Amino acid sequence: MTATRPPLVERIAGAPITWGVSEVPGWGAQLDAAVVLRQMRELGLAATEFGPEGFLPDSAADKAAVLRAAGLRLVGQFVPVVLHDPGRDPLPDVSRAIDGLVAAGADTLVLAASTGTDGYDSRPELDDAGWRTLLTNLDRLAALATAQGLTPTLHPHVGTMVETGEETQRVLDGSRIGLCLDTGHLLIGGGDPLALASHHPDRVAHVHLKDVDLQWADRVRRGETTYTDAVRGGIFRPLGQGQADIAALITTLEREGYSGWYVLEQDAILTTGPAGDVTPDPLADARASVAAIHAIASSLDGRSA
């Protein structure tokens, strides 16, 4: 471990979508920010991502104040934006996001190559011209974010223009942007998170940790169910309760000197019961994931002792 790298347990952040908070219309019950942020702190998380528009106050200063009051830092923001269409310039939207992140003291910009439609259940095929536009835009936006002191990343994500392992490799080969390695989305898309971390550790700039039920993932890949229905059915599991090798991934990244955030992000669609309770219970799932990552950290500390 380098002298300046914070311990692993101090680099665990949360994501509001673990509490069902999503930008997708009709996604499910949306919990109040006060509830979500309080529970994040109860779990000992150090930071959070912004969440979708409307989750926190509009202005960056007010967002930062809410997070400070909750005892949380801001790690970054997920920004889905159309990158492949030469008739749509993503720069204005991303510039506004960057301004807000800088004003709120964030570290990371997490871009996703949006299809331009709501949701993540379908996507068009991208031709070579579209790929050229997408890769050029990634480098433009990465340079803009870097100049403002942010770490720019691209998030391979189910239902976006960069989903599969092959498409992720095309981004690595054709642009300079770092990756947000999302263990769940990469697995569902047929990629190998551990291989990516092993072969391209220098390109991993941000990490979203999900565990995955591979039976559900196979059904999504075969087109037997939609991504949304798979999330509703429980495709994402607390860390250690699915088939993603989270321990091996973290061990590899830490060995390679990764010093960034691990964001616990178990996408959930919540339903509200008659008494106001929600199902599934995001706090219980997040607590299990925190315990799993603490166990991994303890194992790493034991190896280095």
URRA-V792037 format. One record per backbone hydrogen bond with DSSP energy under -0.5 kcal/mol. CO is the residue of the C=O (numbers start at 0). NH is the residue of the N-H. E is the energy in kcal/mol with one decimal. If there is no record, write none. Layout:
BEGIN
[[CO	NH	E] [CO	NH	E]]
END
This chain:
BEGIN
[[1	4	-0.7] [6	9	-1.5] [7	10	-2.1] [8	11	-0.5] [10	12	-0.6] [10	261	-2.9] [11	45	-2.3] [11	46	-0.7] [12	263	-2.9] [13	48	-1.4] [14	17	-2.1] [15	18	-1.7] [15	20	-1.8] [16	19	-1.8] [16	267	-1.4] [18	30	-0.6] [19	21	-0.7] [23	26	-1.5] [28	30	-0.6] [31	35	-2.1] [32	36	-3.1] [33	37	-1.8] [34	38	-2.2] [35	39	-2.1] [36	40	-2.0] [37	41	-2.2] [38	42	-1.6] [39	44	-2.1] [40	43	-1.5] [45	72	-2.0] [46	13	-2.3] [47	74	-2.8] [47	75	-0.7] [51	54	-2.1] [51	55	-0.5] [55	53	-0.5] [58	62	-2.5] [59	63	-2.7] [60	64	-2.1] [61	65	-2.4] [62	66	-2.2] [63	67	-2.6] [64	68	-2.4] [65	69	-1.3] [66	70	-0.5] [66	71	-2.7] [67	70	-1.4] [72	47	-2.0] [72	74	-0.5] [74	106	-1.2] [74	107	-2.1] [75	49	-2.3] [76	78	-0.6] [76	109	-2.5] [77	79	-0.5] [78	111	-1.7] [80	113	-1.4] [83	85	-0.7] [84	87	-2.1] [87	89	-0.7] [89	93	-2.4] [90	94	-2.9] [91	95	-2.0] [92	96	-1.9] [93	97	-2.8] [94	98	-2.6] [95	99	-2.1] [96	100	-2.4] [97	101	-2.8] [98	102	-2.3] [99	103	-1.5] [100	105	-2.8] [101	104	-1.3] [106	150	-2.7] [107	76	-1.1] [107	109	-0.5] [108	110	-0.7] [108	152	-2.0] [109	78	-3.7] [110	154	-3.3] [111	80	-2.6] [111	113	-1.7] [112	160	-3.0] [113	82	-0.5] [124	126	-0.5] [126	130	-2.3] [127	131	-2.4] [128	132	-2.1] [129	133	-2.7] [130	134	-2.9] [131	135	-2.2] [132	136	-2.5] [133	137	-2.3] [134	138	-1.9] [135	139	-2.1] [136	140	-2.9] [137	141	-2.5] [138	142	-2.1] [139	143	-1.9] [140	144	-2.5] [141	145	-2.6] [142	146	-2.1] [143	147	-0.8] [144	147	-0.8] [144	149	-2.4] [145	148	-1.9] [149	151	-0.7] [150	108	-2.4] [151	177	-1.1] [152	110	-2.7] [153	155	-0.8] [153	179	-2.3] [156	159	-1.6] [160	162	-0.5] [161	156	-2.4] [163	167	-2.2] [164	168	-2.2] [165	169	-1.9] [166	170	-1.7] [167	171	-2.2] [168	172	-2.7] [169	173	-1.9] [170	174	-1.5] [177	153	-1.8] [178	180	-0.8] [178	204	-2.3] [178	205	-1.3] [179	155	-0.5] [179	181	-0.9] [180	182	-0.7] [180	207	-2.3] [181	185	-2.3] [182	186	-1.4] [183	187	-2.5] [184	188	-2.1] [185	190	-3.2] [186	189	-1.7] [188	164	-0.7] [191	195	-2.4] [192	196	-2.5] [193	197	-2.1] [194	198	-2.8] [195	199	-2.6] [199	202	-1.8] [199	203	-0.6] [200	203	-0.8] [202	178	-3.6] [202	204	-0.9] [205	180	-2.6] [206	208	-0.5] [206	262	-2.9] [207	182	-2.1] [207	209	-0.6] [208	264	-2.1] [210	236	-2.2] [211	213	-0.9] [211	242	-3.1] [212	216	-2.0] [213	217	-2.7] [214	218	-1.6] [215	219	-2.1] [216	220	-2.5] [217	221	-2.1] [218	223	-2.4] [218	224	-0.9] [219	222	-1.3] [225	229	-2.0] [226	230	-2.4] [227	231	-2.4] [228	232	-1.9] [229	233	-0.8] [229	234	-2.3] [230	233	-1.0] [234	212	-2.9] [236	210	-1.2] [237	240	-2.3] [243	245	-1.9] [244	248	-2.0] [245	249	-2.7] [246	250	-2.5] [247	251	-2.3] [248	252	-2.6] [249	253	-2.9] [250	254	-2.2] [251	255	-1.8] [252	257	-2.7] [253	256	-1.2] [260	206	-1.1] [260	262	-0.6] [261	12	-2.5] [261	263	-0.6] [262	208	-3.0] [262	264	-0.8] [263	14	-0.8] [264	266	-0.9] [267	269	-0.6] [269	28	-2.6] [270	278	-2.3] [272	275	-1.8] [276	272	-3.8] [278	270	-2.4] [279	281	-0.9] [280	284	-2.0] [281	285	-2.8] [282	286	-2.5] [283	287	-1.9] [284	288	-1.9] [285	289	-2.6] [286	290	-2.3] [287	291	-1.9] [288	292	-2.3] [289	293	-2.2] [290	294	-1.9] [291	295	-2.0] [292	296	-2.4] [293	297	-2.4] [294	298	-2.1] [295	299	-2.4] [296	300	-2.5] [297	301	-2.1] [298	302	-1.8] [299	303	-1.6] [300	304	-0.8]]
END
